[in-house]
């Protein structure tokens, strides 16, 4: 199960951005989320999902990429 919907809900909660207007494959920067906000969002995601995003994924730029990383990390924790 993809975490994309959960991430979209979190974006809406944190930044007031309607998920329907945010292309999951487009840069989150196009939605007005600058690099500092993106780092803060990653920390929020880690807290919310109880995961730690490995440093190798520090250049995540889209919700789809982030959802894949979250799904991968979650799967490795349950394996």
Residue, then its C-alpha position, 0 to 999 in steps of 0.5 A: x500500500x502506497x503512503x502517497x495519500x497519507x503524505x498528501x493529507x499531511x501536506x494539506x494539514x501542514x501547508x494548506x495545499x489542496x492535494x488535488x492541485x499537487x502533481x505527485x510527480x512534480x517538484x514540491x517546490x512548484x507548490x511553494x515548498x522551499x528547501x527549508x520547508x521540505x527539510x521540515x516536512x521530512x522531519x514531520x514525515x519521520x515523526x508521523x510514520x515512526x521512520x528514519x529516512x536514510x541520508x541517501x534520500x536527502x534530495x527527494x523532490x516529489x511526493x511520489x519519490x517520498x512515498x516510495x522511500x516511505x514505503x520502502x523504509x516501512x517494508x524493511x521495518x516489518x520484514 
